[in-house]
């Protein structure tokens, strides 16, 4: 790992270690903002439908699957932008050869590939993010319920 750091620093300077970070920060912010409210809304709907018995683990499981789809739909455009920023070549001054930043990358994708250009690799994102979202939200919900039971 240290060799990788040295290689990046020697080729691109210290700034090279943060190339594409602005796209990644936006990605994480959007993902966090998407999964919690979608999970809670879906959980409320599943509980109202009374498909499962109250307190069943299946309620947060189903709701987290909905949250997982929302996360992937919201995060994939930022994944595409981040990946392109990370993978582009740089000039001698460390500036990107194709994109000058997140906004430039966004507009170039939109103009050249249309809105669906932001969803390239959607299925790979879904297979990566959906299980993580399901596990995280189910665990969080169970820990929250456990906390409530000890609190009362």
Rosetta blueprint (number, residue, H / E / L):
1 X L
2 X H
3 X H
4 X H
5 X H
6 X H
7 X H
8 X H
9 X H
10 X H
11 X H
12 X H
13 X L
14 X H
15 X H
16 X H
17 X H
18 X H
19 X L
20 X L
21 X H
22 X H
23 X H
24 X H
25 X H
26 X H
27 X H
28 X H
29 X H
30 X H
31 X H
32 X H
33 X H
34 X H
35 X H
36 X H
37 X H
38 X H
39 X H
40 X H
41 X H
42 X H
43 X H
44 X H
45 X H
46 X H
47 X H
48 X H
49 X H
50 X L
51 X L
52 X L
53 X L
54 X L
55 X L
56 X L
57 X H
58 X H
59 X H
60 X H
61 X H
62 X H
63 X H
64 X H
65 X H
66 X H
67 X H
68 X H
69 X H
70 X H
71 X H
72 X H
73 X H
74 X H
75 X H
76 X H
77 X H
78 X H
79 X H
80 X H
81 X H
82 X H
83 X H
84 X H
85 X H
86 X H
87 X H
88 X L
89 X L
90 X E
91 X L
92 X L
93 X L
94 X L
95 X L
96 X E
97 X L
98 X L
99 X L
100 X L
101 X L
102 X H
103 X H
104 X H
105 X H
106 X H
107 X H
108 X H
109 X H
110 X H
111 X H
112 X H
113 X H
114 X L
115 X H
116 X H
117 X H
118 X H
119 X H
120 X L
121 X L
122 X H
123 X H
124 X H
125 X H
126 X H
127 X H
128 X H
129 X H
130 X H
131 X H
132 X H
133 X H
134 X H
135 X H
136 X H
137 X H
138 X H
139 X H
140 X H
141 X H
142 X H
143 X H
144 X H
145 X H
146 X H
147 X H
148 X H
149 X H
150 X H
151 X H
152 X L
